[in-house]
Amino acid sequence: MTMSFDQRNGWIWVNGEMVEWKSATTHIINHGLHYGGSVFEGIRAYNSKPFKLTEHNQRLIDSGKTIGMEVPYSVETLNQACLDIMEKNNLTNCYFRPIAWRGSEEMGIGASSCSTNVAIAAWEWGQYFDGTGGITLHTSQWKKPAPDTSATSSKCAAGYVIGTMAKHESVSNGYHDALMLDYRGYVAESSGANLFMIKNGEIFTPIPDCFLNGITRQTIIGLARDNGLSVTEKHISVDELMSADEIFVTGTAAEVTAVGKIDDKDFTVGDVTKQLIELYKIETGQV
Ligand code: PMP
């Protein structure tokens, strides 16, 4: 059994101070815990260089704005805190977890007088998926909600509950992760990564109008186009997805990961996917 995350050694940046890992706690009565009022980020550093650091910390601030919570630090302060925490913990290849959450000043649904707390932890984290030949996805019964029913463009913790339900459902059926459809029945993403399909050498990816427009997704679209590949953003039906030649998912944690199977249908890890995996490694400074 892996060590519980609260039992690690090291330092966590909490509201501007370096706090010893096991002492980085918060009171049980806080709005973030009770009402889901928290937003977070996931950032990777390769060879001591955080990838797209400013984009991620800006998204943390923007996610806060979406749910009406002001993050009380500038992007520059958050960027510097990430660099400081990496150095303080002697990390070179790591994953950062910035989180902002509402404090304890109010305990009803309203949160206008709640303070906002911010913490940044970092730890070594290898591959998110261990799927040789591609990961397996199971179509979930849980759908991504409409953008007028949830804060779908923000990394708000409350929005992740449905992802956890879909992930649990998939794992209990023997799959690595979930294929999540949206409220209209179009293909959306996996529980924590965006999705791409390749058909006759062309790349297609769903329009992120009710799920996160991932920073890795945007990076991959740019890299593909810079290398002469065609990328089209459009609504994708399940039938269309199932007729693809190759499928892969993208995310900070997942990086670029081939999909080898969806439900009963097998997919090949093809040349376009392999090329993009390599291009992403170069872009992030891994090779
Ligand atoms: N969708 C969801 C639900 C996610 O949690 C993530 C990871 N942040 C992504 C997509 C990919 O986003 P990014 O590439 O910015 O990490």
py3Dmol code that shows the C-alpha trace and the ligand (Angstrom):
import py3Dmol

protein = """\
ATOM      1  CA  MET A   1       0.000   0.000   0.000  1.00  0.00           C
ATOM      2  CA  THR A   2       1.374   3.427  -0.915  1.00  0.00           C
ATOM      3  CA  MET A   3       1.952   5.944   1.849  1.00  0.00           C
ATOM      4  CA  SER A   4      -0.991   8.212   2.558  1.00  0.00           C
ATOM      5  CA  PHE A   5      -0.395  11.665   1.070  1.00  0.00           C
ATOM      6  CA  ASP A   6      -0.663  13.408   4.431  1.00  0.00           C
ATOM      7  CA  GLN A   7       2.173  11.308   5.875  1.00  0.00           C
ATOM      8  CA  ARG A   8       4.922  12.433   3.512  1.00  0.00           C
ATOM      9  CA  ASN A   9       7.969  14.453   4.389  1.00  0.00           C
ATOM     10  CA  GLY A  10       8.796  17.811   2.887  1.00  0.00           C
ATOM     11  CA  TRP A  11       7.390  21.320   2.707  1.00  0.00           C
ATOM     12  CA  ILE A  12       4.174  22.849   1.429  1.00  0.00           C
ATOM     13  CA  TRP A  13       3.673  26.516   0.565  1.00  0.00           C
ATOM     14  CA  VAL A  14       0.605  27.685   2.528  1.00  0.00           C
ATOM     15  CA  ASN A  15      -0.639  31.267   2.264  1.00  0.00           C
ATOM     16  CA  GLY A  16       2.869  32.571   1.657  1.00  0.00           C
ATOM     17  CA  GLU A  17       4.739  30.462   4.245  1.00  0.00           C
ATOM     18  CA  MET A  18       6.740  27.239   3.952  1.00  0.00           C
ATOM     19  CA  VAL A  19       5.008  24.758   6.269  1.00  0.00           C
ATOM     20  CA  GLU A  20       6.313  21.310   7.213  1.00  0.00           C
ATOM     21  CA  TRP A  21       4.302  18.737   5.187  1.00  0.00           C
ATOM     22  CA  LYS A  22       2.553  16.950   8.071  1.00  0.00           C
ATOM     23  CA  SER A  23       1.613  20.262   9.738  1.00  0.00           C
ATOM     24  CA  ALA A  24      -0.001  21.692   6.587  1.00  0.00           C
ATOM     25  CA  THR A  25      -3.575  21.218   7.841  1.00  0.00           C
ATOM     26  CA  THR A  26      -6.773  23.232   7.817  1.00  0.00           C
ATOM     27  CA  HIS A  27      -9.743  23.383  10.205  1.00  0.00           C
ATOM     28  CA  ILE A  28     -12.564  20.892   9.582  1.00  0.00           C
ATOM     29  CA  ILE A  29     -15.118  23.722   9.405  1.00  0.00           C
ATOM     30  CA  ASN A  30     -14.270  25.410   6.136  1.00  0.00           C
ATOM     31  CA  HIS A  31     -16.462  26.335   3.187  1.00  0.00           C
ATOM     32  CA  GLY A  32     -14.244  24.614   0.627  1.00  0.00           C
ATOM     33  CA  LEU A  33     -14.704  21.221   2.293  1.00  0.00           C
ATOM     34  CA  HIS A  34     -18.424  21.533   3.019  1.00  0.00           C
ATOM     35  CA  TYR A  35     -19.664  23.182  -0.186  1.00  0.00           C
ATOM     36  CA  GLY A  36     -17.033  22.233  -2.792  1.00  0.00           C
ATOM     37  CA  GLY A  37     -15.657  25.796  -2.989  1.00  0.00           C
ATOM     38  CA  SER A  38     -12.132  25.047  -4.073  1.00  0.00           C
ATOM     39  CA  VAL A  39     -10.218  25.181  -7.350  1.00  0.00           C
ATOM     40  CA  PHE A  40      -6.970  23.455  -8.124  1.00  0.00           C
ATOM     41  CA  GLU A  41      -4.268  22.924 -10.716  1.00  0.00           C
ATOM     42  CA  GLY A  42      -1.924  20.160 -11.832  1.00  0.00           C
ATOM     43  CA  ILE A  43       1.457  21.149 -13.278  1.00  0.00           C
ATOM     44  CA  ARG A  44       4.452  19.017 -14.202  1.00  0.00           C
ATOM     45  CA  ALA A  45       8.113  20.027 -14.134  1.00  0.00           C
ATOM     46  CA  TYR A  46      10.665  18.245 -16.304  1.00  0.00           C
ATOM     47  CA  ASN A  47      14.349  18.671 -15.462  1.00  0.00           C
ATOM     48  CA  SER A  48      13.543  21.481 -13.004  1.00  0.00           C
ATOM     49  CA  LYS A  49      11.473  23.414 -15.567  1.00  0.00           C
ATOM     50  CA  PRO A  50       7.729  23.629 -14.881  1.00  0.00           C
ATOM     51  CA  PHE A  51       5.856  23.280 -18.183  1.00  0.00           C
ATOM     52  CA  LYS A  52       3.401  26.137 -19.003  1.00  0.00           C
ATOM     53  CA  LEU A  53       3.656  27.426 -15.427  1.00  0.00           C
ATOM     54  CA  THR A  54       2.060  30.808 -16.116  1.00  0.00           C
ATOM     55  CA  GLU A  55      -0.815  29.264 -18.103  1.00  0.00           C
ATOM     56  CA  HIS A  56      -1.613  26.914 -15.213  1.00  0.00           C
ATOM     57  CA  ASN A  57      -1.433  29.531 -12.473  1.00  0.00           C
ATOM     58  CA  GLN A  58      -3.487  31.938 -14.575  1.00  0.00           C
ATOM     59  CA  ARG A  59      -6.077  29.161 -14.964  1.00  0.00           C
ATOM     60  CA  LEU A  60      -6.138  28.751 -11.163  1.00  0.00           C
ATOM     61  CA  ILE A  61      -7.015  32.436 -10.811  1.00  0.00           C
ATOM     62  CA  ASP A  62      -9.580  32.213 -13.642  1.00  0.00           C
ATOM     63  CA  SER A  63     -11.154  29.055 -12.157  1.00  0.00           C
ATOM     64  CA  GLY A  64     -11.557  30.999  -8.909  1.00  0.00           C
ATOM     65  CA  LYS A  65     -13.195  33.919 -10.772  1.00  0.00           C
ATOM     66  CA  THR A  66     -15.650  31.523 -12.439  1.00  0.00           C
ATOM     67  CA  ILE A  67     -16.940  30.351  -9.058  1.00  0.00           C
ATOM     68  CA  GLY A  68     -16.851  33.878  -7.598  1.00  0.00           C
ATOM     69  CA  MET A  69     -13.755  33.328  -5.456  1.00  0.00           C
ATOM     70  CA  GLU A  70     -10.839  35.714  -5.681  1.00  0.00           C
ATOM     71  CA  VAL A  71      -7.391  34.108  -5.462  1.00  0.00           C
ATOM     72  CA  PRO A  72      -5.430  36.656  -3.409  1.00  0.00           C
ATOM     73  CA  TYR A  73      -2.055  36.163  -5.138  1.00  0.00           C
ATOM     74  CA  SER A  74      -0.699  37.270  -8.502  1.00  0.00           C
ATOM     75  CA  VAL A  75       0.413  34.811 -11.183  1.00  0.00           C
ATOM     76  CA  GLU A  76       4.004  35.957 -10.535  1.00  0.00           C
ATOM     77  CA  THR A  77       3.725  35.133  -6.822  1.00  0.00           C
ATOM     78  CA  LEU A  78       2.221  31.706  -7.565  1.00  0.00           C
ATOM     79  CA  ASN A  79       4.909  30.984 -10.186  1.00  0.00           C
ATOM     80  CA  GLN A  80       7.665  31.900  -7.725  1.00  0.00           C
ATOM     81  CA  ALA A  81       6.031  29.786  -5.011  1.00  0.00           C
ATOM     82  CA  CYS A  82       6.119  26.757  -7.349  1.00  0.00           C
ATOM     83  CA  LEU A  83       9.821  27.311  -8.046  1.00  0.00           C
ATOM     84  CA  ASP A  84      10.508  27.757  -4.317  1.00  0.00           C
ATOM     85  CA  ILE A  85       8.640  24.615  -3.325  1.00  0.00           C
ATOM     86  CA  MET A  86      10.461  22.585  -6.005  1.00  0.00           C
ATOM     87  CA  GLU A  87      13.825  23.781  -4.683  1.00  0.00           C
ATOM     88  CA  LYS A  88      12.902  23.391  -0.999  1.00  0.00           C
ATOM     89  CA  ASN A  89      11.878  19.755  -1.604  1.00  0.00           C
ATOM     90  CA  ASN A  90      14.889  18.972  -3.845  1.00  0.00           C
ATOM     91  CA  LEU A  91      12.665  18.002  -6.766  1.00  0.00           C
ATOM     92  CA  THR A  92      13.573  18.050 -10.466  1.00  0.00           C
ATOM     93  CA  ASN A  93      10.804  15.995 -12.113  1.00  0.00           C
ATOM     94  CA  CYS A  94       7.639  16.608 -10.182  1.00  0.00           C
ATOM     95  CA  TYR A  95       3.937  17.347 -10.134  1.00  0.00           C
ATOM     96  CA  PHE A  96       2.651  20.537  -8.474  1.00  0.00           C
ATOM     97  CA  ARG A  97      -0.759  20.774  -6.878  1.00  0.00           C
ATOM     98  CA  PRO A  98      -1.806  24.384  -6.270  1.00  0.00           C
ATOM     99  CA  ILE A  99      -5.181  24.640  -4.523  1.00  0.00           C
ATOM    100  CA  ALA A 100      -7.306  27.596  -3.443  1.00  0.00           C
ATOM    101  CA  TRP A 101     -10.190  27.063  -1.045  1.00  0.00           C
ATOM    102  CA  ARG A 102     -12.762  29.088   0.832  1.00  0.00           C
ATOM    103  CA  GLY A 103     -12.126  29.527   4.535  1.00  0.00           C
ATOM    104  CA  SER A 104     -14.182  29.205   7.711  1.00  0.00           C
ATOM    105  CA  GLU A 105     -15.740  32.665   8.090  1.00  0.00           C
ATOM    106  CA  GLU A 106     -19.177  31.538   6.856  1.00  0.00           C
ATOM    107  CA  MET A 107     -20.988  28.209   7.118  1.00  0.00           C
ATOM    108  CA  GLY A 108     -24.101  28.584   4.989  1.00  0.00           C
ATOM    109  CA  ILE A 109     -24.246  28.316   1.216  1.00  0.00           C
ATOM    110  CA  GLY A 110     -23.304  31.978   0.807  1.00  0.00           C
ATOM    111  CA  ALA A 111     -19.576  32.585   0.971  1.00  0.00           C
ATOM    112  CA  SER A 112     -19.157  36.310   0.345  1.00  0.00           C
ATOM    113  CA  SER A 113     -17.265  36.933   3.589  1.00  0.00           C
ATOM    114  CA  CYS A 114     -15.053  33.828   3.326  1.00  0.00           C
ATOM    115  CA  SER A 115     -11.325  34.356   2.924  1.00  0.00           C
ATOM    116  CA  THR A 116      -9.473  32.418   0.225  1.00  0.00           C
ATOM    117  CA  ASN A 117      -6.580  30.189   1.239  1.00  0.00           C
ATOM    118  CA  VAL A 118      -3.929  28.988  -1.192  1.00  0.00           C
ATOM    119  CA  ALA A 119      -1.487  26.118  -0.876  1.00  0.00           C
ATOM    120  CA  ILE A 120       1.005  24.519  -3.260  1.00  0.00           C
ATOM    121  CA  ALA A 121       2.401  21.037  -2.724  1.00  0.00           C
ATOM    122  CA  ALA A 122       4.781  19.172  -5.037  1.00  0.00           C
ATOM    123  CA  TRP A 123       5.877  15.568  -5.248  1.00  0.00           C
ATOM    124  CA  GLU A 124       7.588  13.134  -7.602  1.00  0.00           C
ATOM    125  CA  TRP A 125       5.061  11.516  -9.912  1.00  0.00           C
ATOM    126  CA  GLY A 126       5.823   9.073 -12.705  1.00  0.00           C
ATOM    127  CA  GLN A 127       3.464   7.925 -15.444  1.00  0.00           C
ATOM    128  CA  TYR A 128      -0.244   8.402 -14.691  1.00  0.00           C
ATOM    129  CA  PHE A 129      -1.286   5.294 -16.663  1.00  0.00           C
ATOM    130  CA  ASP A 130       0.603   2.022 -16.951  1.00  0.00           C
ATOM    131  CA  GLY A 131      -1.045   0.732 -20.123  1.00  0.00           C
ATOM    132  CA  THR A 132       1.312  -0.857 -22.620  1.00  0.00           C
ATOM    133  CA  GLY A 133      -0.465  -1.087 -25.978  1.00  0.00           C
ATOM    134  CA  GLY A 134      -2.756   1.715 -24.893  1.00  0.00           C
ATOM    135  CA  ILE A 135      -5.160   2.202 -22.016  1.00  0.00           C
ATOM    136  CA  THR A 136      -8.688   0.808 -21.939  1.00  0.00           C
ATOM    137  CA  LEU A 137     -11.764   3.033 -21.595  1.00  0.00           C
ATOM    138  CA  HIS A 138     -15.278   2.129 -20.518  1.00  0.00           C
ATOM    139  CA  THR A 139     -18.216   4.286 -21.638  1.00  0.00           C
ATOM    140  CA  SER A 140     -19.647   5.750 -18.463  1.00  0.00           C
ATOM    141  CA  GLN A 141     -23.275   6.117 -17.555  1.00  0.00           C
ATOM    142  CA  TRP A 142     -22.285   9.516 -16.079  1.00  0.00           C
ATOM    143  CA  LYS A 143     -22.452  12.468 -18.465  1.00  0.00           C
ATOM    144  CA  LYS A 144     -20.591  15.786 -18.461  1.00  0.00           C
ATOM    145  CA  PRO A 145     -23.157  18.415 -17.434  1.00  0.00           C
ATOM    146  CA  ALA A 146     -24.312  21.356 -19.553  1.00  0.00           C
ATOM    147  CA  PRO A 147     -22.310  24.583 -19.113  1.00  0.00           C
ATOM    148  CA  ASP A 148     -25.334  26.303 -17.541  1.00  0.00           C
ATOM    149  CA  THR A 149     -25.625  23.646 -14.833  1.00  0.00           C
ATOM    150  CA  SER A 150     -22.028  23.491 -13.549  1.00  0.00           C
ATOM    151  CA  ALA A 151     -18.756  25.474 -13.638  1.00  0.00           C
ATOM    152  CA  THR A 152     -17.565  23.306 -16.551  1.00  0.00           C
ATOM    153  CA  SER A 153     -14.715  25.563 -17.699  1.00  0.00           C
ATOM    154  CA  SER A 154     -13.072  25.719 -14.261  1.00  0.00           C
ATOM    155  CA  LYS A 155     -11.001  23.197 -12.321  1.00  0.00           C
ATOM    156  CA  CYS A 156     -13.450  23.435  -9.433  1.00  0.00           C
ATOM    157  CA  ALA A 157     -13.202  20.451  -7.080  1.00  0.00           C
ATOM    158  CA  ALA A 158     -17.002  20.056  -6.990  1.00  0.00           C
ATOM    159  CA  GLY A 159     -17.002  19.270 -10.713  1.00  0.00           C
ATOM    160  CA  TYR A 160     -14.690  16.296 -10.158  1.00  0.00           C
ATOM    161  CA  VAL A 161     -17.181  14.208  -8.182  1.00  0.00           C
ATOM    162  CA  ILE A 162     -18.758  12.947 -11.416  1.00  0.00           C
ATOM    163  CA  GLY A 163     -15.275  12.059 -12.730  1.00  0.00           C
ATOM    164  CA  THR A 164     -14.566  10.000  -9.626  1.00  0.00           C
ATOM    165  CA  MET A 165     -17.899   8.175 -10.010  1.00  0.00           C
ATOM    166  CA  ALA A 166     -17.102   7.434 -13.673  1.00  0.00           C
ATOM    167  CA  LYS A 167     -13.553   6.318 -12.817  1.00  0.00           C
ATOM    168  CA  HIS A 168     -14.782   3.955 -10.090  1.00  0.00           C
ATOM    169  CA  GLU A 169     -17.401   2.503 -12.423  1.00  0.00           C
ATOM    170  CA  SER A 170     -14.740   1.873 -15.118  1.00  0.00           C
ATOM    171  CA  VAL A 171     -12.155   0.379 -12.791  1.00  0.00           C
ATOM    172  CA  SER A 172     -14.731  -1.958 -11.242  1.00  0.00           C
ATOM    173  CA  ASN A 173     -15.511  -3.161 -14.783  1.00  0.00           C
ATOM    174  CA  GLY A 174     -11.818  -3.880 -15.397  1.00  0.00           C
ATOM    175  CA  TYR A 175     -10.899  -0.773 -17.452  1.00  0.00           C
ATOM    176  CA  HIS A 176      -8.275   1.891 -16.811  1.00  0.00           C
ATOM    177  CA  ASP A 177     -10.591   4.875 -17.136  1.00  0.00           C
ATOM    178  CA  ALA A 178     -13.907   6.229 -18.365  1.00  0.00           C
ATOM    179  CA  LEU A 179     -15.017   7.538 -21.720  1.00  0.00           C
ATOM    180  CA  MET A 180     -17.384  10.324 -20.738  1.00  0.00           C
ATOM    181  CA  LEU A 181     -20.079  11.597 -23.081  1.00  0.00           C
ATOM    182  CA  ASP A 182     -21.618  15.037 -22.651  1.00  0.00           C
ATOM    183  CA  TYR A 183     -25.199  15.983 -21.813  1.00  0.00           C
ATOM    184  CA  ARG A 184     -26.045  15.811 -25.554  1.00  0.00           C
ATOM    185  CA  GLY A 185     -24.504  12.364 -25.997  1.00  0.00           C
ATOM    186  CA  TYR A 186     -21.419  13.605 -27.867  1.00  0.00           C
ATOM    187  CA  VAL A 187     -17.962  12.301 -26.971  1.00  0.00           C
ATOM    188  CA  ALA A 188     -16.411  14.548 -24.281  1.00  0.00           C
ATOM    189  CA  GLU A 189     -13.241  13.276 -22.558  1.00  0.00           C
ATOM    190  CA  SER A 190     -11.948  10.735 -20.044  1.00  0.00           C
ATOM    191  CA  SER A 191     -12.273  11.348 -16.297  1.00  0.00           C
ATOM    192  CA  GLY A 192      -9.188  13.579 -16.243  1.00  0.00           C
ATOM    193  CA  ALA A 193      -7.844  14.016 -19.784  1.00  0.00           C
ATOM    194  CA  ASN A 194      -8.972  15.343 -23.174  1.00  0.00           C
ATOM    195  CA  LEU A 195      -9.517  13.022 -26.119  1.00  0.00           C
ATOM    196  CA  PHE A 196      -8.391  12.949 -29.769  1.00  0.00           C
ATOM    197  CA  MET A 197      -9.170  10.582 -32.650  1.00  0.00           C
ATOM    198  CA  ILE A 198      -7.391  10.013 -35.953  1.00  0.00           C
ATOM    199  CA  LYS A 199      -9.169   8.960 -39.143  1.00  0.00           C
ATOM    200  CA  ASN A 200      -7.369   8.624 -42.489  1.00  0.00           C
ATOM    201  CA  GLY A 201      -4.406  10.630 -41.175  1.00  0.00           C
ATOM    202  CA  GLU A 202      -6.531  13.568 -39.956  1.00  0.00           C
ATOM    203  CA  ILE A 203      -6.942  14.473 -36.293  1.00  0.00           C
ATOM    204  CA  PHE A 204     -10.304  15.302 -34.700  1.00  0.00           C
ATOM    205  CA  THR A 205     -11.079  16.412 -31.165  1.00  0.00           C
ATOM    206  CA  PRO A 206     -14.335  17.443 -29.430  1.00  0.00           C
ATOM    207  CA  ILE A 207     -15.152  21.149 -29.002  1.00  0.00           C
ATOM    208  CA  PRO A 208     -14.499  21.955 -25.301  1.00  0.00           C
ATOM    209  CA  ASP A 209     -17.834  23.686 -24.731  1.00  0.00           C
ATOM    210  CA  CYS A 210     -18.767  21.742 -21.564  1.00  0.00           C
ATOM    211  CA  PHE A 211     -15.419  20.450 -20.303  1.00  0.00           C
ATOM    212  CA  LEU A 212     -11.905  21.734 -19.703  1.00  0.00           C
ATOM    213  CA  ASN A 213      -9.971  23.045 -22.706  1.00  0.00           C
ATOM    214  CA  GLY A 214      -6.794  21.412 -21.424  1.00  0.00           C
ATOM    215  CA  ILE A 215      -3.423  23.102 -21.680  1.00  0.00           C
ATOM    216  CA  THR A 216      -1.963  19.839 -23.020  1.00  0.00           C
ATOM    217  CA  ARG A 217      -4.831  19.676 -25.549  1.00  0.00           C
ATOM    218  CA  GLN A 218      -3.961  23.164 -26.785  1.00  0.00           C
ATOM    219  CA  THR A 219      -0.252  22.269 -26.890  1.00  0.00           C
ATOM    220  CA  ILE A 220      -0.939  19.131 -28.949  1.00  0.00           C
ATOM    221  CA  ILE A 221      -3.178  20.988 -31.408  1.00  0.00           C
ATOM    222  CA  GLY A 222      -0.359  23.519 -31.902  1.00  0.00           C
ATOM    223  CA  LEU A 223       2.350  20.869 -32.265  1.00  0.00           C
ATOM    224  CA  ALA A 224       0.258  18.831 -34.737  1.00  0.00           C
ATOM    225  CA  ARG A 225      -0.492  21.854 -36.922  1.00  0.00           C
ATOM    226  CA  ASP A 226       3.143  23.044 -36.794  1.00  0.00           C
ATOM    227  CA  ASN A 227       4.102  19.620 -38.116  1.00  0.00           C
ATOM    228  CA  GLY A 228       1.684  19.720 -41.036  1.00  0.00           C
ATOM    229  CA  LEU A 229      -1.074  17.597 -39.510  1.00  0.00           C
ATOM    230  CA  SER A 230      -4.712  18.582 -39.905  1.00  0.00           C
ATOM    231  CA  VAL A 231      -6.668  19.111 -36.667  1.00  0.00           C
ATOM    232  CA  THR A 232     -10.429  19.731 -36.648  1.00  0.00           C
ATOM    233  CA  GLU A 233     -12.467  20.564 -33.529  1.00  0.00           C
ATOM    234  CA  LYS A 234     -16.012  19.286 -33.869  1.00  0.00           C
ATOM    235  CA  HIS A 235     -18.808  17.411 -32.132  1.00  0.00           C
ATOM    236  CA  ILE A 236     -18.001  13.704 -32.339  1.00  0.00           C
ATOM    237  CA  SER A 237     -20.606  10.944 -32.052  1.00  0.00           C
ATOM    238  CA  VAL A 238     -19.857   7.591 -30.421  1.00  0.00           C
ATOM    239  CA  ASP A 239     -20.208   5.828 -33.823  1.00  0.00           C
ATOM    240  CA  GLU A 240     -17.658   8.192 -35.342  1.00  0.00           C
ATOM    241  CA  LEU A 241     -15.252   7.622 -32.476  1.00  0.00           C
ATOM    242  CA  MET A 242     -15.597   3.864 -32.788  1.00  0.00           C
ATOM    243  CA  SER A 243     -14.680   4.102 -36.501  1.00  0.00           C
ATOM    244  CA  ALA A 244     -11.361   5.869 -35.703  1.00  0.00           C
ATOM    245  CA  ASP A 245      -7.966   4.435 -36.708  1.00  0.00           C
ATOM    246  CA  GLU A 246      -6.229   5.730 -33.548  1.00  0.00           C
ATOM    247  CA  ILE A 247      -7.320   7.374 -30.303  1.00  0.00           C
ATOM    248  CA  PHE A 248      -5.314   9.083 -27.580  1.00  0.00           C
ATOM    249  CA  VAL A 249      -5.891  11.225 -24.502  1.00  0.00           C
ATOM    250  CA  THR A 250      -3.957  14.279 -23.275  1.00  0.00           C
ATOM    251  CA  GLY A 251      -3.445  15.922 -19.909  1.00  0.00           C
ATOM    252  CA  THR A 252      -0.752  17.238 -17.619  1.00  0.00           C
ATOM    253  CA  ALA A 253      -0.793  14.015 -15.595  1.00  0.00           C
ATOM    254  CA  ALA A 254      -1.677  11.669 -18.489  1.00  0.00           C
ATOM    255  CA  GLU A 255       0.668  13.475 -20.948  1.00  0.00           C
ATOM    256  CA  VAL A 256      -0.088  11.867 -24.362  1.00  0.00           C
ATOM    257  CA  THR A 257      -1.443   8.353 -23.784  1.00  0.00           C
ATOM    258  CA  ALA A 258      -2.648   5.996 -26.498  1.00  0.00           C
ATOM    259  CA  VAL A 259      -6.043   4.313 -26.115  1.00  0.00           C
ATOM    260  CA  GLY A 260      -5.975   0.599 -26.969  1.00  0.00           C
ATOM    261  CA  LYS A 261      -9.597  -0.300 -26.327  1.00  0.00           C
ATOM    262  CA  ILE A 262     -13.011   1.292 -25.763  1.00  0.00           C
ATOM    263  CA  ASP A 263     -15.646  -1.092 -24.385  1.00  0.00           C
ATOM    264  CA  ASP A 264     -15.284  -4.172 -26.686  1.00  0.00           C
ATOM    265  CA  LYS A 265     -13.499  -2.432 -29.554  1.00  0.00           C
ATOM    266  CA  ASP A 266      -9.694  -2.609 -29.953  1.00  0.00           C
ATOM    267  CA  PHE A 267      -7.604   0.228 -31.406  1.00  0.00           C
ATOM    268  CA  THR A 268      -4.039   0.229 -32.723  1.00  0.00           C
ATOM    269  CA  VAL A 269      -1.376   2.499 -31.303  1.00  0.00           C
ATOM    270  CA  GLY A 270      -0.640   4.120 -34.661  1.00  0.00           C
ATOM    271  CA  ASP A 271       1.989   6.340 -36.243  1.00  0.00           C
ATOM    272  CA  VAL A 272       0.268   9.687 -35.649  1.00  0.00           C
ATOM    273  CA  THR A 273      -0.116   8.949 -31.934  1.00  0.00           C
ATOM    274  CA  LYS A 274       3.520   7.825 -31.703  1.00  0.00           C
ATOM    275  CA  GLN A 275       4.675  10.984 -33.495  1.00  0.00           C
ATOM    276  CA  LEU A 276       2.715  13.229 -31.119  1.00  0.00           C
ATOM    277  CA  ILE A 277       4.019  11.361 -28.056  1.00  0.00           C
ATOM    278  CA  GLU A 278       7.565  12.122 -29.272  1.00  0.00           C
ATOM    279  CA  LEU A 279       6.794  15.757 -30.157  1.00  0.00           C
ATOM    280  CA  TYR A 280       5.302  16.301 -26.688  1.00  0.00           C
ATOM    281  CA  LYS A 281       8.411  14.831 -25.035  1.00  0.00           C
ATOM    282  CA  ILE A 282      10.591  17.259 -26.990  1.00  0.00           C
ATOM    283  CA  GLU A 283       8.293  20.233 -26.250  1.00  0.00           C
ATOM    284  CA  THR A 284       8.305  19.522 -22.507  1.00  0.00           C
ATOM    285  CA  GLY A 285      12.085  19.050 -22.403  1.00  0.00           C
ATOM    286  CA  GLN A 286      12.005  15.348 -21.524  1.00  0.00           C
ATOM    287  CA  VAL A 287      14.326  14.450 -24.431  1.00  0.00           C
TER     288      VAL A 287
END
"""
ligand_1 = """\
16
PMP
N -10.018 17.258 -18.387
C -10.036 17.111 -17.052
C -11.322 16.743 -16.382
C -8.866 17.265 -16.301
O -8.882 17.111 -14.970
C -7.661 17.586 -16.962
C -6.398 17.738 -16.160
N -6.264 19.048 -15.689
C -7.688 17.739 -18.353
C -8.877 17.569 -19.030
C -6.440 18.101 -19.095
O -6.057 19.404 -18.776
P -4.536 19.860 -18.824
O -4.009 19.402 -20.144
O -4.626 21.342 -18.726
O -3.836 19.220 -17.697
"""
view = py3Dmol.view(width=600, height=400)
view.addModel(protein, "pdb")
view.setStyle({"model": 0}, {"cartoon": {"style": "trace"}})
view.addModel(ligand_1, "xyz")
view.setStyle({"model": 1}, {"stick": {}})
view.zoomTo()
view.show()
